C-alpha cells in the first residue's frame, strides 16, 4: 500500500470512553511535553499514522485496555515526529548552520540572521527542544503503560509488546541523538510525565551518558524490531516505521559521532559493523524481490538507481518510498503536509499569498564547478559538469554570477533529469500546488550509510600506507559518485588522486555534501570533521563544568564561512567560532527560567548580541 494513496476512513470500532479528568500541559525541563492523548489525534488504523481525525478525548487510566489502544499511541508517537517544529529544526540545525544554505536576501527574519552571524541568543526560537521532548515523552508513556495491556487483552501478546517496546526505544534514541548533536549536554529522561504533580525538574547528562543509553536501547530494540520488508513488498510501513535497518543505521551514526569526539578506534569499528548490516540487508531485500532484474553472477551489493533517474526515484513524491531509503517520515498531503520543507525550500507565505519564494536558498557553492572541490582549497561543491547532481540539486546551475540558487531537490514535481551537456540549469518554476505538499523527509538512506562506513574506514587506517583500508573507503565513495556521473565521463574519481588518509577524509566529506546536500546532514558532518582534529574533548564532563574548551579545527571554519564569499561576514563568523561550545545551541531562555538545574552553554548569555563569559 502506497502512503500517497491512503484515504481517510472510519475505524471499525469506536475509541473507548476516555477518563473525564483533564490533563494539563506538563513541563519537562521547561519544555511543553503534552501527554500523548492531549497532544496527538487518534488514528483510524493501527497501522496508519497518516490518516487521522481530531479528538478531544483524553488518555487516562481507562484507556490502556486493548491492543488497539497501544497501537494508537505508538502511531501518535510517530505522528509527533512529523511535527512542523521538528522538520524545521532538522533543516536549520542540520543544514542552515553549515555552508550549504543561506537565507533568501528578500526574506526578513532576525532569528535566521542571528544564526548566520553566530549570534545564537538564548531567546532565539530555533533553540527550543520542546518538540523533541514531546516525542520522547510520548515514547515514555507507551513504554510505561503498554506492559499492563497484556493482562487486559489476550490479543496483545508478549511478542506484540516487545515489538512496540523496540520501536519506542529506537524512536526515543533518535530524538536524543538529535538533541546531543544540537546541544551536547541535555536532560535524559525515561519517566513518563502525565500529571501536574510530578517533579519535572531534571538536570543535564553528559554526551557519554546519553549516547551510551541510546546505544544500549538500540541493542535491546534490535532483538525484537521487525526487519525491513516484513510488511510486504512496497508497503510504506517498511520505510515509515522504524525497522531493523533503521536501528542499524542510527547505531552506525551514533558510533561515528562518539568516535569523532573520543577518537575511539573501537567505536569506528562498531560503526563499520552496523553499516555492514544495513548494506547486506538492503542487498538481500533487493535480490529477494528483483530476481528477474539482478544478475546474480555480478557482485553489486548496492543496487543504486541510475543517475538519470535517481532524482525521481529517491525524492519525487509520485514515486513513493525509494528502495534505497531506510527511514522516511511520511506525508500524504491530505491529512498532513510537509509545510516546513515547503516553506524553507519551496515557497512560503499563505494560501492567498504564496508567490514568495522559499525562506532558504542554496549558497553560491553550488553555482559552478571547482577542480579543487575534494580538497582543502575547494570553493565549490562539484568538480564536474558530468555529475547529474550538479544540475539537479539546484535550479539555474552553472550560473557563476549567482550568490543564491533555488533548491530543486525534494521540490521539483516533474522528476525530469537535466542532462549533463546543458549549458545552464533548469530555470526556477513553481511546479507544485501550495496545498497538499506531500513530500517525505528522508532520515536515512543507503548512500548515507555507505559514506558513514567510508568515513569510519578512513579513520581506522593505520597510516597513509594502509592502502587496503583506504581503498575500501575509496570504493564506497566511488560507487556513490559513479552512479551520478554521465556514462563514459573522463573526470570521475581516480584512486591515484586520493592515497593519503587526509585526502580520503576530505573526499568522503565532499562526497557526502554532493550526495546528501539539503538533507539535514552537513552541519553534523562538519562538526565530526572538527572533532577528529581537536584535542582535549571530554564527553564525560558538562561544558559548564569545564574552564578550558578545546579549539575548533581551522579547516572546519574555512568550510563554514565559504558561503559568504571573500572576507566580510565570513571573517566575522570565523572569528566568533573559537571553541567547542560554539558548535552547539544555547538552551532557550524560557527553559532555564523553569528548570533551575539546567546549566547554560557557557559562551552564551542573554544580551543584545552574543557575549562570551
C-alpha positions in Angstrom: 0.0 0.0 0.0 1.5 3.3 -1.0 1.1 6.0 1.6 0.2 8.5 -1.1 -3.0 6.6 -1.8 -4.1 6.3 1.8 -7.6 7.7 2.2 -9.5 8.7 5.3 -11.8 6.1 6.7 -13.8 5.4 9.8 -12.5 3.0 12.3 -14.3 -0.3 12.8 -14.5 0.2 16.5 -15.1 3.4 18.4 -12.5 4.6 20.8 -13.1 3.7 24.4 -14.6 6.1 26.8 -11.7 8.4 28.0 -11.3 9.5 31.5 -13.1 12.8 32.1 -10.2 14.0 34.1 -8.4 16.8 32.1 -4.6 16.5 31.8 -2.8 19.9 31.6 0.5 20.5 29.9 3.4 19.1 31.7 6.8 20.8 31.5 9.9 18.6 31.1 12.9 20.8 31.8 10.8 23.7 30.8 9.6 22.1 27.6 6.0 21.6 26.8 5.6 17.8 26.7 1.9 17.2 26.4 0.5 13.9 27.4 0.1 11.9 24.3 -3.7 11.9 24.2 -3.9 15.7 24.5 -1.1 16.3 22.0 -1.9 13.9 19.2 -5.1 12.9 17.4 -6.5 9.5 17.5 -5.8 7.3 14.4 -8.1 5.5 12.2 -5.9 2.4 11.7 -3.4 0.7 14.0 -1.0 0.6 11.0 -1.5 4.2 9.8 -0.3 7.3 11.4 -1.1 9.4 8.3 -4.9 9.1 8.2 -6.2 10.9 11.3 -9.2 12.6 12.7 -9.4 15.1 15.6 -10.5 14.1 19.0 -10.6 16.0 22.3 -10.9 12.9 24.4 -8.1 12.5 27.0 -6.0 9.5 27.5 -6.1 8.2 31.1 -6.2 5.2 33.2 -9.2 3.7 31.4 -7.6 4.0 28.0 -4.9 1.3 28.2 -7.2 -1.7 27.8 -6.7 -3.1 24.3 -4.1 -3.8 21.6 -5.8 -1.1 19.6 -5.2 1.4 22.3 -1.5 0.6 22.4 -1.2 0.8 18.6 -3.0 4.2 18.6 -0.4 5.6 21.0 2.5 4.1 19.1 1.2 5.8 15.9 0.7 9.0 17.9 4.4 8.9 18.8 5.3 8.6 15.2 2.9 11.4 14.3 4.5 13.7 16.8 7.8 13.1 15.0 6.5 14.6 11.7 5.6 17.9 13.5 6.4 21.1 11.8 8.8 22.1 14.6 10.9 19.0 14.2 11.1 19.2 10.4 12.2 22.9 10.5 14.9 22.0 13.1 16.1 19.2 11.0 16.7 21.8 8.3 18.0 24.7 10.4 20.1 22.6 12.9 21.5 20.2 10.3 21.8 22.3 7.2 21.3 26.0 7.6 24.2 26.4 10.1 26.5 24.9 7.5 28.0 26.2 4.3 25.3 24.9 2.0 22.3 27.2 2.8 21.8 30.9 3.1 18.7 33.0 3.9 16.9 34.4 0.9 18.0 38.0 0.6 14.5 39.4 0.5 13.2 37.3 3.4 13.0 39.1 6.7 14.0 37.0 9.7 16.1 38.4 12.6 16.3 34.9 14.0 17.9 33.4 10.9 20.1 36.5 10.5 21.4 36.0 14.1 22.1 32.3 13.4 24.2 33.2 10.3 26.1 35.8 12.3 26.7 33.3 15.2 24.6 35.4 17.5 22.9 32.4 18.9 20.8 34.2 21.5 19.1 32.2 24.2 15.9 33.9 23.2 16.1 32.6 19.6 13.1 30.4 18.9 15.1 27.8 17.0 16.8 26.9 20.3 13.6 25.2 21.5 13.9 21.5 22.1 10.3 21.1 23.2 9.1 19.2 20.1 11.8 16.5 20.6 11.0 16.1 24.3 7.3 15.8 23.3 8.2 12.8 21.2 10.4 11.4 24.0 7.6 11.8 26.5 5.2 10.1 24.1 7.6 7.1 23.8 7.9 7.0 27.6 4.2 7.0 28.1 3.8 4.0 25.8 6.8 2.2 27.5 5.2 2.8 30.8 1.6 1.7 30.1 2.0 -1.0 27.3 3.1 -3.8 29.6 -0.2 -3.6 31.6 -2.3 -4.2 28.5 -1.1 -7.8 28.1 -3.1 -8.6 31.3 -6.2 -6.8 29.9 -6.3 -8.0 26.3 -5.1 -11.5 25.3 -4.7 -10.3 21.7 -1.9 -8.1 22.9 0.8 -10.8 23.2 4.3 -10.7 24.6 5.7 -10.6 21.0 3.4 -7.6 20.3 4.7 -5.8 23.4 8.3 -6.5 22.5 7.8 -5.0 19.0 6.1 -1.9 20.4 8.8 -1.5 23.0 11.6 -1.9 20.4 10.1 0.9 18.3 9.7 3.3 21.2 13.2 2.7 22.4 14.6 3.3 18.9 12.4 6.4 18.3 13.4 7.9 21.6 17.1 7.2 20.9 16.8 9.1 17.6 15.4 12.1 19.4 18.1 12.1 22.0 20.7 11.8 19.2 19.3 15.0 17.6 19.5 16.7 20.9 23.0 15.7 21.7 24.2 16.9 18.3 22.4 20.2 18.8 23.0 21.0 22.5 25.6 18.4 23.7 24.5 18.4 27.3 20.8 17.5 27.7 18.4 16.1 30.3 18.0 12.4 29.9 14.6 11.2 31.0 12.9 7.8 30.8 10.0 8.6 33.1 6.6 9.5 31.5 5.1 12.8 32.6 1.4 12.7 32.7 0.4 14.6 35.8 1.0 18.1 37.1 2.1 16.7 40.5 5.2 15.1 39.1 8.6 16.7 39.6 9.7 17.7 36.2 13.0 19.4 37.1 15.8 17.4 35.5 19.5 18.1 35.3 21.6 17.6 32.1 23.6 14.5 31.4 26.9 14.3 29.6 27.1 13.1 26.0 28.9 10.0 27.3 25.9 9.1 29.4 23.2 9.9 26.8 24.9 8.3 23.9 25.6 5.1 25.8 21.9 4.9 26.9 20.9 5.3 23.3 23.3 2.5 22.1 22.1 0.2 24.9 18.5 0.8 23.9 19.2 0.3 20.3 20.9 -3.0 21.0 17.9 -4.1 23.0 15.5 -2.8 20.3 17.3 -4.8 17.6 16.4 -8.1 19.2 12.7 -7.5 18.6 12.3 -4.8 16.0 10.7 -6.0 12.7 13.1 -6.4 9.8 12.6 -4.3 6.7 10.2 -5.9 4.3 8.1 -7.5 7.0 5.0 -5.5 5.9 5.2 -6.9 2.4 6.8 -5.6 -0.8 6.2 -1.9 -1.5 4.3 -1.3 1.8 5.1 2.2 3.0 5.5 1.0 6.6 8.8 -0.6 5.6 10.1 2.9 5.5 7.6 4.9 7.6 8.2 2.8 10.8 11.5 2.1 12.4 12.8 -1.3 11.2 15.9 -3.2 11.9 17.7 -1.4 9.1 16.8 1.9 10.7 18.1 0.7 14.1 21.4 -0.3 12.5 21.7 3.0 10.6 21.1 5.0 13.7 23.6 2.8 15.6 26.3 3.4 13.0 25.6 7.2 13.1 25.9 7.3 16.9 29.1 5.3 17.0 30.5 7.6 14.3 29.7 10.7 16.3 31.1 9.4 19.5 34.2 8.1 17.8 34.8 11.6 16.4 34.6 13.1 19.8 36.8 10.5 21.6 39.0 9.3 18.7 37.9 5.7 19.6 39.1 3.1 17.2 36.6 0.6 18.8 33.7 2.9 18.0 34.8 3.3 14.4 34.8 -0.5 14.1 31.3 -0.6 15.6 30.1 2.0 13.1 31.5 -0.2 10.3 29.9 -3.3 11.6 26.5 -1.6 11.9 26.8 -0.1 8.4 27.7 -3.6 7.0 24.4 -4.9 8.5 22.4 -2.3 6.6 24.2 -2.8 3.3 23.8 -6.6 3.5 20.1 -6.3 4.5 19.4 -3.9 1.6 21.1 -6.2 -0.8 19.2 -9.2 0.4 15.9 -7.4 0.3 16.5 -6.1 -3.2 17.5 -9.5 -4.6 14.5 -11.2 -2.9 12.1 -9.0 -4.9 14.2 -8.4 -8.1 15.4 -11.8 -9.1 14.4 -11.0 -12.7 16.4 -7.8 -12.7 19.5 -8.8 -10.8 22.4 -10.6 -12.5 23.3 -12.8 -9.6 26.7 -13.5 -11.2 27.7 -9.9 -10.8 28.8 -8.5 -7.5 26.7 -5.4 -6.9 25.7 -5.1 -3.2 24.2 -1.6 -3.5 21.7 -1.6 -6.5 21.7 2.2 -6.6 19.4 4.0 -9.0 21.0 5.3 -12.2 21.9 8.9 -12.1 19.5 9.7 -14.9 16.6 8.5 -12.7 17.8 8.9 -9.2 16.2 12.3 -8.6 12.8 10.9 -9.4 13.2 7.5 -7.8 14.6 8.9 -4.5 12.9 12.3 -4.0 9.9 12.6 -6.2 6.7 12.2 -4.2 4.9 10.5 -7.0 7.3 7.6 -6.9 6.6 6.8 -3.2 9.4 5.5 -1.0 12.6 4.7 -2.7 14.2 1.2 -2.4 17.4 3.0 -1.4 15.7 4.6 1.6 15.8 3.2 5.1 13.6 5.6 7.1 11.3 8.3 5.7 8.8 10.5 7.6 5.6 10.0 5.7 3.4 12.9 4.4 0.4 12.2 2.3 -0.6 15.8 1.6 -4.2 15.1 2.6 -4.2 14.6 6.4 -0.7 16.1 6.8 1.6 18.2 4.6 5.3 18.8 4.9 4.8 22.5 5.3 8.2 23.1 6.9 10.1 21.7 4.0 7.7 23.6 1.6 8.3 26.9 3.4 12.0 26.6 3.8 12.9 25.1 0.4 10.0 25.8 -2.0 7.7 28.7 -1.2 6.4 30.4 2.0 3.5 32.6 2.8 -0.2 31.9 3.0 -2.6 30.2 0.6 -3.7 33.6 -0.7 -0.2 34.9 -0.9 2.2 32.2 -1.9 4.2 33.9 -4.7 7.1 34.5 -2.3 9.9 32.0 -2.9 11.5 29.8 -0.2 12.9 31.1 3.0 16.3 29.5 2.4 18.4 29.2 -0.8 21.4 27.1 -1.8 24.7 29.0 -1.4 26.9 30.1 -4.2 29.0 27.0 -3.6 26.6 25.1 -6.0 26.7 27.6 -8.9 29.9 26.4 -10.6 32.5 23.6 -10.6 35.9 23.6 -9.0 38.7 21.2 -9.7 39.7 21.5 -6.0 36.3 20.6 -4.7 37.6 17.5 -3.0 40.4 19.3 -1.2 41.1 21.9 1.4 41.2 24.8 -1.1 37.9 23.9 -2.8 35.5 26.8 -3.0 32.7 24.9 -4.7 30.9 21.6 -4.1 31.1 19.9 -7.5 34.2 19.1 -9.6 32.5 18.0 -12.8 29.7 19.1 -15.1 29.3 15.3 -15.8 27.7 14.9 -12.4 23.9 14.8 -12.7 23.6 16.1 -9.2 25.3 19.4 -10.2 22.4 20.1 -12.5 19.5 18.6 -10.5 20.1 19.6 -6.9 19.5 23.3 -7.6 17.9 25.4 -10.2 20.0 27.5 -12.6 23.2 25.6 -12.0 26.3 26.9 -13.9 25.4 30.5 -13.2 28.7 31.7 -11.9 27.2 35.2 -11.1 24.6 33.8 -8.7 25.2 34.1 -5.0 21.9 32.3 -4.2 20.2 29.4 -6.0 16.8 27.9 -5.5 16.7 24.3 -4.3 15.4 21.7 -6.8 16.0 18.5 -4.8 12.9 17.5 -2.9 11.0 20.4 -4.6 10.7 19.6 -8.3 7.4 17.8 -9.2 8.4 16.7 -12.7 11.2 14.3 -11.9 12.9 15.3 -15.2 16.7 14.9 -15.1 18.7 17.7 -16.6 21.3 16.3 -18.9 25.0 16.9 -18.3 25.5 18.6 -21.7 23.4 21.5 -20.5 25.0 25.0 -20.5 22.6 26.4 -17.9 20.5 24.6 -15.3 16.7 24.4 -15.2 15.0 27.8 -14.6 13.1 28.2 -11.3 9.4 27.4 -11.7 6.6 26.8 -9.2 5.7 23.3 -10.2 3.6 22.3 -7.2 0.5 23.5 -5.6 0.7 25.3 -2.3 -1.7 22.8 -0.7 -1.1 19.1 -0.2 2.7 19.2 -0.1 3.2 15.5 0.3 7.0 15.4 0.3 8.5 12.8 2.6 11.6 13.6 4.6 14.4 11.0 4.4 16.1 10.4 7.7 18.4 7.6 6.5 19.1 6.1 3.0 21.6 3.6 1.7 24.2 6.0 0.3 24.3 7.9 3.6 25.2 4.6 5.4 27.8 3.7 2.7 29.5 7.0 3.3 29.3 6.6 7.0 31.2 3.3 6.6 33.7 5.1 4.3 34.3 7.8 6.9 34.9 5.2 9.6 37.2 3.1 7.4 39.4 6.2 6.7 39.8 6.7 10.5 40.7 3.1 11.1 43.5 3.1 8.5 46.8 2.7 10.3 48.6 5.3 8.3 48.9 6.6 4.7 50.5 3.3 3.7 47.4 1.3 4.7 46.2 1.1 1.1 43.9 -1.8 1.7 41.7 0.1 4.2 41.9 3.4 2.3 41.0 1.6 -0.9 37.9 0.1 0.7 36.8 3.5 1.7 37.5 4.9 -1.8 35.5 2.1 -3.5 32.4 3.1 -1.4 32.8 6.7 -2.3 33.4 5.8 -5.9 30.2 3.7 -6.0 28.1 6.6 -4.8 29.8 9.1 -7.1 29.8 6.9 -10.2 26.1 6.3 -10.3 25.6 10.1 -10.7 28.2 10.6 -13.4 27.4 10.5 -17.1 28.4 7.3 -18.9 32.0 7.5 -20.2 32.9 10.6 -18.2 36.6 11.1 -18.2 36.7 13.2 -15.0 35.4 10.6 -12.5 37.2 9.9 -9.2 40.5 8.1 -9.5 42.3 6.2 -6.8 45.7 7.7 -7.6 44.4 11.2 -6.6 43.4 10.1 -3.0 46.1 7.9 -1.5 46.6 9.6 1.9 44.3 9.5 5.0 43.9 13.3 4.9 43.0 13.2 1.2 40.5 10.4 1.7 38.9 12.2 4.7 38.3 15.3 2.6 37.0 13.2 -0.3 34.4 11.5 1.9 33.3 14.8 3.4 33.0 16.3 -0.1 31.0 13.3 -1.5 28.6 13.4 1.5 27.9 17.0 0.6 27.3 16.3 -3.1 25.1 13.3 -2.3 23.2 14.5 0.9 23.0 18.3 0.5 19.9 19.9 2.0 19.0 16.7 3.8 20.0 18.0 7.3 23.4 16.3 7.4 26.0 18.8 6.6 26.5 20.7 9.9 26.8 17.5 11.8 29.4 16.2 9.2 31.4 19.3 9.7 31.2 19.0 13.5 32.5 15.4 13.3 35.3 16.6 11.0 36.3 19.2 13.5 36.2 16.9 16.5 38.5 14.4 14.7 41.2 17.1 14.7 40.5 18.5 18.3 42.3 17.5 21.4 41.1 17.8 25.0 37.4 17.0 24.3 35.9 15.4 27.4 32.5 13.8 26.8 32.3 12.8 30.5 32.1 16.5 31.7 29.4 19.1 31.1 30.6 22.1 29.2 29.5 24.3 32.1 32.0 22.5 34.4 34.9 23.0 32.1 37.1 26.1 32.1 39.3 25.4 29.1 37.4 24.3 26.0 39.3 22.8 23.0 39.7 25.0 19.9 37.8 24.2 16.7 39.7 22.9 13.7 40.6 25.8 11.4 39.7 23.9 8.3 36.2 23.3 9.6 35.8 27.0 10.0 37.0 27.6 6.4 34.4 25.3 5.1 31.6 27.0 7.2 32.4 30.5 6.0 32.9 29.8 2.3 29.3 30.5 1.6 29.9 34.2 2.5 32.5 34.7 -0.2 35.7 36.6 0.3 36.2 38.4 3.7 33.5 40.4 5.3 30.8 38.3 7.1 32.9 35.2 6.7 35.8 36.7 8.6 33.5 37.8 11.4 31.9 34.4 11.7 35.2 32.6 11.8 36.5 35.0 14.5 33.5 34.3 16.7 33.6 30.5 16.5 36.6 29.6 18.5 35.9 26.7 20.8 33.8 23.6 21.4 30.7 25.3 22.9 30.2 27.3 19.8 29.3 24.1 18.0 26.1 24.0 20.0 23.0 26.0 20.6 22.4 27.8 23.8 19.5 26.5 25.9 16.4 28.5 25.3 15.9 31.2 27.9 12.4 30.1 28.9 13.8 26.6 29.7 16.4 27.9 32.2 13.8 30.0 34.0 11.6 27.0 34.6 14.3 24.4 35.4 16.9 25.8 37.8 19.1 22.7 37.3 19.9 23.5 33.7 23.4 24.8 33.0 23.6 27.3 30.1 26.1 26.8 27.3 28.9 28.8 28.9 29.7 31.0 25.9 26.2 32.4 25.5 24.4 34.9 27.7 21.2 36.9 27.2 22.2 40.3 25.7 21.6 42.2 22.6 24.2 40.1 20.9 26.2 37.0 21.8 28.7 37.6 24.5 31.4 35.4 26.0 31.8 34.8 29.7 
